[in-house]
Protein backbone atom coordinates (compact mmCIF):
# COMPACT_ATOMS: atom_id res chain seq x y z
CA UNK A 1 0.00 0.00 0.00
CA UNK A 2 1.42 3.28 -1.03
CA UNK A 3 0.51 5.78 1.66
CA UNK A 4 2.94 8.37 2.80
CA UNK A 5 4.49 7.44 6.09
CA UNK A 6 3.98 10.81 7.67
CA UNK A 7 0.34 11.03 6.64
CA UNK A 8 -0.29 7.60 8.10
CA UNK A 9 0.94 8.80 11.47
CA UNK A 10 -1.13 11.96 11.41
CA UNK A 11 2.01 13.81 12.32
CA UNK A 12 1.60 17.25 13.81
CA UNK A 13 3.81 19.84 12.22
CA UNK A 14 6.76 21.11 14.16
CA UNK A 15 7.63 24.74 13.81
CA UNK A 16 11.35 24.42 13.77
CA UNK A 17 14.00 25.74 11.51
CA UNK A 18 15.26 23.26 9.00
CA UNK A 19 18.72 24.80 9.02
CA UNK A 20 21.47 22.28 9.70
CA UNK A 21 22.70 24.50 12.50
CA UNK A 22 19.54 23.66 14.44
CA UNK A 23 19.87 19.93 14.01
CA UNK A 24 19.90 17.62 17.00
CA UNK A 25 23.25 15.97 17.62
CA UNK A 26 24.05 13.09 19.95
CA UNK A 27 27.43 14.78 20.42
CA UNK A 28 25.57 17.65 22.11
CA UNK A 29 22.88 16.18 24.35
CA UNK A 30 21.54 19.64 25.19
CA UNK A 31 20.17 19.83 21.64
CA UNK A 32 17.82 17.02 22.63
CA UNK A 33 17.00 18.69 25.94
CA UNK A 34 16.08 21.82 24.02
CA UNK A 35 13.94 19.84 21.61
CA UNK A 36 11.89 18.29 24.42
CA UNK A 37 11.50 21.70 26.08
CA UNK A 38 10.35 23.26 22.80
CA UNK A 39 7.80 20.48 22.41
CA UNK A 40 6.48 20.96 25.94
CA UNK A 41 7.77 17.56 27.07
CA UNK A 42 9.48 17.31 30.47
CA UNK A 43 12.96 15.85 30.14
CA UNK A 44 15.88 15.26 32.43
CA UNK A 45 19.49 15.01 31.20
CA UNK A 46 21.84 12.91 33.32
CA UNK A 47 24.35 10.10 32.82
CA UNK A 48 23.84 6.37 32.46
CA UNK A 49 25.67 3.78 34.59
CA UNK A 50 28.29 3.59 31.82
CA UNK A 51 28.90 7.34 32.11
CA UNK A 52 27.33 8.18 28.76
CA UNK A 53 24.69 10.91 28.52
CA UNK A 54 21.15 9.80 29.26
CA UNK A 55 17.80 11.54 28.93
CA UNK A 56 14.56 10.52 30.50
CA UNK A 57 11.53 12.30 29.07
CA UNK A 58 7.81 12.23 29.63
CA UNK A 59 5.21 11.85 26.91
CA UNK A 60 1.57 12.08 28.02
CA UNK A 61 2.74 11.36 31.52
CA UNK A 62 4.65 8.18 30.65
CA UNK A 63 8.40 8.11 31.20
CA UNK A 64 10.69 7.00 28.37
CA UNK A 65 14.47 6.67 28.19
CA UNK A 66 16.69 8.02 25.43
CA UNK A 67 20.10 6.36 25.40
CA UNK A 68 23.24 7.73 23.77
CA UNK A 69 25.56 5.40 21.88
CA UNK A 70 28.80 5.28 19.95
CA UNK A 71 30.42 7.68 22.39
CA UNK A 72 34.13 8.26 22.83
CA UNK A 73 34.98 8.39 26.52
CA UNK A 74 31.39 9.35 27.29
CA UNK A 75 31.41 12.22 24.79
CA UNK A 76 30.99 12.89 21.08
CA UNK A 77 28.26 10.30 20.77
CA UNK A 78 27.05 9.42 17.29
CA UNK A 79 23.59 8.02 17.86
CA UNK A 80 20.64 7.87 20.21
CA UNK A 81 18.20 5.10 20.92
CA UNK A 82 14.61 4.91 22.05
CA UNK A 83 14.21 1.87 24.26
CA UNK A 84 11.59 -0.07 26.15
CA UNK A 85 11.77 -3.45 27.83
CA UNK A 86 9.50 -5.77 29.74
CA UNK A 87 10.50 -8.49 32.15
CA UNK A 88 8.14 -11.43 31.76
CA UNK A 89 7.24 -14.26 34.08
CA UNK A 90 7.42 -16.85 31.34
CA UNK A 91 9.69 -17.33 28.32
CA UNK A 92 8.38 -15.27 25.40
CA UNK A 93 8.26 -17.22 22.13
CA UNK A 94 10.82 -16.16 19.56
CA UNK A 95 8.22 -16.92 16.89
CA UNK A 96 6.08 -14.09 18.26
CA UNK A 97 9.02 -11.69 18.26
CA UNK A 98 9.73 -12.71 14.70
CA UNK A 99 6.11 -11.95 13.86
CA UNK A 100 6.63 -8.44 15.28
CA UNK A 101 9.91 -7.97 13.41
CA UNK A 102 8.38 -9.30 10.18
CA UNK A 103 5.64 -6.73 10.01
CA UNK A 104 5.74 -3.34 8.36
CA UNK A 105 7.36 -1.86 11.43
CA UNK A 106 10.35 -0.06 10.14
CA UNK A 107 13.12 1.50 12.22
CA UNK A 108 12.43 -0.94 15.08
CA UNK A 109 14.04 -4.12 16.37
CA UNK A 110 12.65 -6.47 19.02
CA UNK A 111 14.63 -9.22 20.76
CA UNK A 112 14.72 -11.38 23.84
CA UNK A 113 17.46 -11.81 26.41
CA UNK A 114 16.70 -15.35 27.59
CA UNK A 115 18.85 -15.14 30.71
CA UNK A 116 16.43 -12.71 32.33
CA UNK A 117 13.38 -13.26 30.12
CA UNK A 118 13.21 -9.59 29.13
CA UNK A 119 11.78 -8.57 25.76
CA UNK A 120 13.31 -5.41 24.33
CA UNK A 121 12.23 -2.92 21.66
CA UNK A 122 14.69 -0.42 20.25
CA UNK A 123 14.79 2.35 17.67
CA UNK A 124 18.27 3.54 16.72
CA UNK A 125 18.75 7.03 15.31
CA UNK A 126 22.08 8.07 13.85
CA UNK A 127 22.91 11.75 14.21
CA UNK A 128 26.57 11.37 13.21
CA UNK A 129 28.17 14.51 11.80
CA UNK A 130 25.12 16.31 10.47
CA UNK A 131 22.50 15.62 13.06
CA UNK A 132 18.78 15.14 12.61
CA UNK A 133 16.27 17.94 12.14
CA UNK A 134 13.74 18.63 14.86
CA UNK A 135 10.98 17.78 12.41
CA UNK A 136 12.46 14.40 11.55
CA UNK A 137 13.22 13.58 15.18
CA UNK A 138 9.66 14.51 16.12
CA UNK A 139 8.32 12.18 13.43
CA UNK A 140 10.40 9.35 14.83
CA UNK A 141 9.38 10.20 18.39
CA UNK A 142 5.70 9.97 17.50
CA UNK A 143 6.29 6.71 15.67
CA UNK A 144 8.19 5.40 18.69
CA UNK A 145 5.45 6.22 21.17
CA UNK A 146 2.84 4.54 18.97
CA UNK A 147 4.93 1.43 18.47
CA UNK A 148 6.01 1.16 22.09
CA UNK A 149 2.37 1.10 23.16
CA UNK A 150 1.56 -1.38 20.42
CA UNK A 151 4.47 -3.57 21.54
CA UNK A 152 3.31 -3.57 25.13
CA UNK A 153 -0.11 -4.78 24.00
CA UNK A 154 1.48 -7.27 21.60
CA UNK A 155 3.49 -9.06 24.25
CA UNK A 156 0.50 -9.19 26.56
CA UNK A 157 -1.63 -11.08 24.04
CA UNK B 1 27.70 -6.92 25.08
CA UNK B 2 26.45 -4.90 22.19
CA UNK B 3 28.84 -4.41 19.35
CA UNK B 4 27.61 -1.09 18.20
CA UNK B 5 29.54 1.25 16.06
CA UNK B 6 28.93 3.78 13.39
CA UNK B 7 32.64 4.24 12.94
CA UNK B 8 32.96 1.13 10.86
CA UNK B 9 32.83 2.05 7.21
CA UNK B 10 32.26 -0.18 4.27
CA UNK B 11 35.23 0.81 2.22
CA UNK B 12 38.92 1.30 2.46
CA UNK B 13 40.24 4.67 3.56
CA UNK B 14 41.63 5.28 0.12
CA UNK B 15 38.16 5.15 -1.38
CA UNK B 16 36.71 7.27 1.41
CA UNK B 17 38.49 10.24 -0.10
CA UNK B 18 35.93 10.24 -2.89
CA UNK B 19 33.27 11.13 -0.34
CA UNK B 20 35.01 14.34 0.56
CA UNK B 21 33.45 17.77 0.48
CA UNK B 22 31.36 18.41 -2.61
CA UNK B 23 29.75 14.99 -2.80
CA UNK B 24 26.00 15.26 -3.11
CA UNK B 25 23.89 14.62 -0.06
CA UNK B 26 22.15 11.24 -0.06
CA UNK B 27 18.39 11.73 -0.22
CA UNK B 28 15.60 9.19 -0.58
CA UNK B 29 13.66 11.89 -2.42
CA UNK B 30 16.20 11.62 -5.25
CA UNK B 31 17.24 8.00 -5.90
CA UNK B 32 20.04 9.16 -8.18
CA UNK B 33 21.88 10.50 -5.13
CA UNK B 34 21.94 6.98 -3.71
CA UNK B 35 23.15 5.54 -7.01
CA UNK B 36 25.82 8.25 -7.04
CA UNK B 37 26.94 7.31 -3.53
CA UNK B 38 27.54 3.73 -4.60
CA UNK B 39 29.24 4.86 -7.81
CA UNK B 40 31.58 6.99 -5.72
CA UNK B 41 32.57 3.96 -3.63
CA UNK B 42 32.98 1.73 -6.69
CA UNK B 43 29.89 -0.44 -6.19
CA UNK B 44 27.59 -1.23 -9.16
CA UNK B 45 23.89 -0.41 -8.87
CA UNK B 46 20.81 -0.55 -11.06
CA UNK B 47 17.83 1.78 -10.65
CA UNK B 48 14.37 0.45 -11.48
CA UNK B 49 10.88 0.42 -9.94
CA UNK B 50 9.12 -2.02 -7.67
CA UNK B 51 5.64 -3.49 -8.11
CA UNK B 52 4.11 -0.37 -6.53
CA UNK B 53 5.93 1.91 -8.94
CA UNK B 54 8.27 3.22 -6.27
CA UNK B 55 12.01 3.45 -6.97
CA UNK B 56 14.09 0.35 -6.37
CA UNK B 57 17.87 0.14 -6.38
CA UNK B 58 19.74 -3.14 -6.76
CA UNK B 59 23.23 -3.06 -5.25
CA UNK B 60 25.76 -5.63 -6.43
CA UNK B 61 28.39 -6.42 -3.82
CA UNK B 62 31.61 -8.33 -4.42
CA UNK B 63 30.07 -11.65 -3.40
CA UNK B 64 27.44 -11.24 -6.08
CA UNK B 65 24.59 -11.32 -3.54
CA UNK B 66 24.12 -7.64 -2.82
CA UNK B 67 21.16 -5.71 -1.48
CA UNK B 68 17.84 -4.41 -2.66
CA UNK B 69 17.06 -0.87 -1.57
CA UNK B 70 13.34 -0.26 -1.26
CA UNK B 71 11.89 3.24 -1.01
CA UNK B 72 9.17 4.22 1.41
CA UNK B 73 7.13 7.23 2.38
CA UNK B 74 6.70 8.14 -1.27
CA UNK B 75 4.05 10.45 -2.74
CA UNK B 76 2.93 9.35 -6.18
CA UNK B 77 6.07 7.19 -6.41
CA UNK B 78 8.37 10.15 -5.78
CA UNK B 79 9.81 12.30 -3.00
CA UNK B 80 10.28 9.31 -0.77
CA UNK B 81 11.37 9.89 2.82
CA UNK B 82 13.29 6.76 3.72
CA UNK B 83 14.82 3.60 2.35
CA UNK B 84 15.24 0.02 3.48
CA UNK B 85 18.22 -2.16 2.70
CA UNK B 86 17.10 -5.76 2.17
CA UNK B 87 19.27 -8.87 1.89
CA UNK B 88 17.82 -12.37 1.83
CA UNK B 89 19.38 -15.80 2.26
CA UNK B 90 17.79 -19.06 1.10
CA UNK B 91 18.34 -20.73 4.45
CA UNK B 92 15.00 -22.59 4.22
CA UNK B 93 14.74 -23.21 7.96
CA UNK B 94 18.36 -24.24 8.46
CA UNK B 95 19.03 -21.13 10.56
CA UNK B 96 16.80 -20.86 13.59
CA UNK B 97 15.31 -17.97 15.50
CA UNK B 98 17.83 -18.45 18.28
CA UNK B 99 20.65 -17.25 16.01
CA UNK B 100 18.45 -14.53 14.53
CA UNK B 101 17.65 -13.33 18.05
CA UNK B 102 21.30 -13.43 19.15
CA UNK B 103 22.31 -11.12 16.33
CA UNK B 104 19.40 -8.78 17.12
CA UNK B 105 20.68 -8.66 20.72
CA UNK B 106 24.20 -7.85 19.62
CA UNK B 107 23.79 -5.22 16.89
CA UNK B 108 22.06 -1.87 16.59
CA UNK B 109 20.50 -0.35 13.46
CA UNK B 110 20.13 -3.68 11.64
CA UNK B 111 17.36 -6.24 12.11
CA UNK B 112 17.25 -9.95 11.25
CA UNK B 113 14.10 -11.98 10.81
CA UNK B 114 12.78 -15.17 9.19
CA UNK B 115 10.27 -14.72 6.40
CA UNK B 116 7.29 -16.98 5.58
CA UNK B 117 9.64 -19.47 3.95
CA UNK B 118 11.97 -19.53 6.95
CA UNK B 119 14.66 -17.70 5.01
CA UNK B 120 16.87 -15.23 6.90
CA UNK B 121 16.29 -11.61 5.94
CA UNK B 122 18.58 -8.76 7.00
CA UNK B 123 17.06 -5.27 7.01
CA UNK B 124 18.21 -1.74 7.74
CA UNK B 125 15.99 1.33 7.53
CA UNK B 126 17.51 4.72 6.83
CA UNK B 127 15.71 8.03 7.20
CA UNK B 128 17.67 10.37 4.97
CA UNK B 129 15.80 13.32 6.43
CA UNK B 130 15.16 16.88 5.41
CA UNK B 131 17.62 17.88 2.73
CA UNK B 132 19.23 14.46 2.67
CA UNK B 133 22.13 12.99 4.57
CA UNK B 134 25.85 13.63 4.45
CA UNK B 135 27.33 10.78 2.35
CA UNK B 136 29.89 10.17 5.10
CA UNK B 137 27.04 9.44 7.50
CA UNK B 138 25.26 7.24 4.95
CA UNK B 139 28.51 5.37 4.48
CA UNK B 140 28.81 4.78 8.23
CA UNK B 141 25.37 3.18 8.27
CA UNK B 142 26.22 1.12 5.19
CA UNK B 143 29.33 0.01 7.02
CA UNK B 144 27.27 -1.06 10.01
CA UNK B 145 25.02 -3.09 7.70
CA UNK B 146 28.00 -4.84 6.13
CA UNK B 147 29.38 -5.54 9.59
CA UNK B 148 26.18 -7.30 10.66
CA UNK B 149 26.04 -9.22 7.39
CA UNK B 150 29.58 -10.41 8.02
CA UNK B 151 28.73 -11.34 11.60
CA UNK B 152 25.75 -13.38 10.43
CA UNK B 153 27.65 -15.15 7.67
CA UNK B 154 30.46 -15.99 10.07
CA UNK B 155 28.02 -17.24 12.68
CA UNK B 156 26.38 -19.70 10.27
CA UNK B 157 29.48 -20.45 8.19
CA UNK B 158 27.70 -19.11 5.14
CA UNK B 159 29.31 -19.62 1.76
CA UNK B 160 27.67 -18.27 -1.37
CA UNK B 161 27.45 -20.69 -4.28
Interface residues (C-beta under 8 A of the other chain):
Chain A: X2 X4 X5 X6 X18 X20 X69 X70 X78 X79 X81 X94 X95 X97 X98 X101 X102 X106 X107 X108 X109 X110 X111 X112 X113 X122 X124 X125 X126 X128 X129 X130 X132 X133 X135 X136 X140
Chain B: X4 X5 X6 X7 X52 X53 X54 X72 X73 X74 X75 X77 X81 X82 X84 X97 X98 X100 X101 X104 X105 X108 X109 X110 X111 X112 X113 X114 X115 X125 X127 X129 X130 X131 X133 X134 X136 X137 X140 X141
